[in-house]
Each structure stands twice: as structure tokens, then as C-alpha cells.
Amino acid sequence: MFRDYFCAGTTPRYWRLTAVLMLLYLGGIAVAFRFGPGFTSPFARATAALAPVPPVLGFVLLEFRRIRATDELRQRIELEAATSALALGVPLLLALGLLDGAGVLAVRMILASPLLIGIYLLAQLWAHRRYR
């Protein structure tokens, strides 16, 4: 079941690249949080803060390649899941940001990505079940 929902179109190369990108991402997070605040130069602080972004972009490109390698039905499922996640995630993040701005609820924006990924995975389940 898990393989049908989340692993369609994966290959051993895909998993190797995912592992490399995740290690680079974790290294970028370590640089951003451990060393970034210690730099005096704004350029160095900005570079350290943005260190996790290139691996995330690499993962996005890897996902595009995975989806393009699947059949049309799987591409449609992925498109519906992504659209649903966007349609649910953006208003939710907007509401959380507004509540944070109003001082009602303290929200760390570092949680936005895991929240969107969770919504996307649930949307994939929904879209997959729809086309059974």
C-alpha cells in the first residue's frame, strides 16, 4: 500500500539521490542554525541562512523527474494531490501567520514545510483512492 501511494516511479537511483539531498539539507540546516548567527557580515549570515535551500530545490527537481517518468494516471493523481495541498495549505499558513502577527498564537515558520508535506501526503492518499 505505501509503495502504491508514495513510491510510484521510484528507482534505486532516486533513493540514492534522495539520501544525498537529505544529508546536504541536514548539513545546510546545521550551518544555518549553528554558524549563521555568529557571522558579522550580513552577506555571510544570509548565505548561511539560505544554505538549506539548494538541496530542497534539488529535491523538487528530483520529484518532477519522478513524476514525469510515471504514466498519465499517476501524473494526474500527483497533480490533484499537489493542487489540493496548495489549496488547503496556503489558507492554513495564512491563518497561522495572521494569528502569529496578532499575538494570539506563536508559530515558528520552520514548521511550514513539514505541514505542507503532511497535507500533500494526505492529498495523495485521497487522490489515489479516488482513482481506484
N, C-alpha and C positions, 0 to 999 in steps of 0.2 A: 504494500500500500504506500509506504513512504517513498519508495523508488518511483512509483507511478506519479505521485503528486509533485515531488520536488526534484527528482533526479532525471527527468526525461532529457535526453540529448547529451548526457554527461559521458565523458570518456576518461581513461586514466590520465591523459594529458590535462584535461580540465581540472581534475582533482589535484594534480601536481602544481599547476598554476595557481589554483585557489590557495593551497598551502603556502606557496611563496608569497602571494599577495597578502595573506593574513599575517605572516611573520613580518613583512615590511610595514603593514598597518600597525601592528603592535609596537614595532620599533619607532614608528612615527609618533604614536601616542606617548611613548616613553620620553622621546625627545621634547614633544610639545609641553608635557606637564612637568617633567623633571628639570630640563635645562632652559626652556623658553623664558620663564620669568627672570632668570638670572642674567640675561643679556642686557647690556646697557643701550645698544643700538636698536632703534625701532625696526630697522630692516632685518636685523638678526632675530629679534623677537617675532616679527611677522613670518619670517622663513621657518622658524621653529614651530610656530603655532600652526602653520599650514602643512607641516611635514606629513600628516596622515592623509592628505587629500590625493596625492598621486596614486597610492595603492587603491584607494576607493574608486578612482576613475578607471584604473586598470581592471578592477572587478566588474565595473559597469560594462566595459568593452567586452570582457570575457562572457558576461551574461548575454549581451547582444549576439555574440558569435554562437553561443549555445542555442539560443532561441532560433536563430536563422538556420541552424542545422537540423531543426525538427520539421515535422510535417505541418501542413496548414492548420489542421485542427488544434495541434498543440500551440502553434503560434497564436491562434485565436484565443485559446484559454489563457495564455500568458498576457495577451493584450487586454482581455477583460479583467484579469486579476490586477494588472498594473493600473488600469483606469479606475477600477473600484477602490484600490488602495489610495490613489491620488484623491478621488472624490471624498473618501472618508477621512484620510489623513490630514489634508490641508485645513479643513474646518476645525478638526480637533486640535491641531497645532496652533491655529489662530486663536481658538478659545483659550487654550492653556497660556499662550503668550499674553493675551489680554488680561487674564486673571493674574498673571505674574506682574504685569505692568501696573495693575490696580492695587497690588499688595495683598490680594486675597489668598493667593497660593504661590508658594515659592517653587518654581520649576527650573530645573537645570536643562538647558537646551542640548546638552550632550546626550540626553535621553531621546531626542527626536529621531535619530536614525534607528535605534532598536525598536522604537514604537512603530515607525513606518514599515520596517521589515516584518514585524509581527502582523501588522494589518495586511501586508502583501501576502504573507503565507496563509492567513485565513481566507483572503480573497481567492487565492489559488485553489484551496480546498473547495470553496463554494463554486468556482467556475468549473473545476474538474467534475464535480458531482452533477452539475447542470448538463454536461455533455455525455454522461454515461449512457 
